[in-house]
Amino acid sequence: DKSVVAGYSAAISCSVRGFPKPKIVWMKNRMIIGEDPKFLMQNNQGVLTLNIRKPSTFDGGKYSCKAVNDLGQDEVECKLDVRIVTEPENK
């Protein structure tokens, strides 16, 4: 699980190996993340990263990385908490 500050880019990673090479699906709260400019999906030699640009509290939730091939599937989940940092008031 991960906690990030709203407005600062966040990244979630998972490691995937399999043969045949699995298809990767990223999901947020059980919904597939499609083409969305807020999200950038990268794969670097089996280490998959989901970058979230300037997250807001709306982007908090349960993210999952699902790998699927002809032999089966596996999935890992991560809860993302997006916090708002307030400036202390000067008195």
C-alpha positions in Angstrom: 0.0 0.0 0.0 1.1 3.5 -0.7 0.4 7.1 0.4 1.1 10.1 -1.8 0.5 13.8 -1.7 -2.1 15.3 -4.1 -0.6 17.1 -7.1 2.7 15.2 -7.1 3.2 12.4 -9.6 2.9 8.9 -8.1 4.0 5.5 -9.4 3.0 1.9 -8.7 5.1 -1.0 -9.8 4.8 -4.7 -10.1 7.1 -7.4 -11.5 5.8 -9.9 -14.0 7.4 -13.1 -15.5 5.7 -15.7 -17.6 5.7 -17.9 -20.7 4.0 -17.4 -23.0 4.5 -13.7 -22.4 1.5 -12.5 -20.4 -0.8 -9.6 -21.4 -0.9 -7.0 -18.7 -4.0 -5.1 -17.5 -4.0 -2.3 -15.0 -7.2 -1.7 -13.0 -8.5 0.8 -10.5 -11.3 -0.4 -8.2 -11.8 -3.4 -10.5 -12.3 -1.2 -13.6 -9.8 -1.5 -16.4 -7.7 1.7 -16.9 -8.0 2.4 -20.6 -6.3 5.1 -22.7 -6.2 8.0 -20.2 -3.7 10.9 -20.4 -3.6 10.9 -16.6 -2.0 7.4 -16.6 1.3 6.3 -18.2 2.0 2.5 -18.4 5.5 1.4 -18.8 7.2 -2.0 -19.1 11.0 -2.3 -18.4 12.1 -5.9 -18.7 9.2 -7.3 -16.7 9.0 -4.5 -14.2 5.7 -2.8 -14.9 5.0 0.8 -13.7 1.8 2.8 -13.7 2.6 6.5 -13.4 -0.2 8.7 -12.2 0.2 12.3 -13.2 -0.8 14.9 -10.6 -3.1 12.6 -8.6 -6.1 14.1 -6.7 -8.1 12.5 -3.9 -10.3 11.1 -6.6 -7.4 8.9 -7.8 -7.1 7.1 -4.5 -8.4 3.5 -4.3 -7.3 0.0 -5.0 -5.1 -0.5 -8.0 -4.2 -3.9 -9.4 -1.8 -5.3 -12.0 -3.2 -8.4 -13.7 -1.1 -10.7 -15.9 -2.9 -13.2 -18.2 -1.7 -15.8 -20.6 -2.9 -19.2 -22.0 -1.8 -21.0 -18.8 -3.7 -18.8 -16.3 -3.6 -15.4 -14.6 -2.2 -13.7 -11.5 -3.0 -10.4 -9.9 -1.5 -8.1 -7.3 -3.2 -5.3 -5.5 -2.1 -2.0 -3.9 -4.2 0.5 -2.1 -3.3 4.1 -3.0 -4.1 6.9 -0.5 -3.9 10.4 -1.9 -3.5 13.0 0.9 -4.0 16.8 0.7 -1.3 18.7 2.6 -2.5 21.9 4.1 -0.2 24.8 5.0 -0.1 25.7 8.6 -1.7 29.1 9.3 0.6 31.9 10.5 -0.7 33.5 13.6 
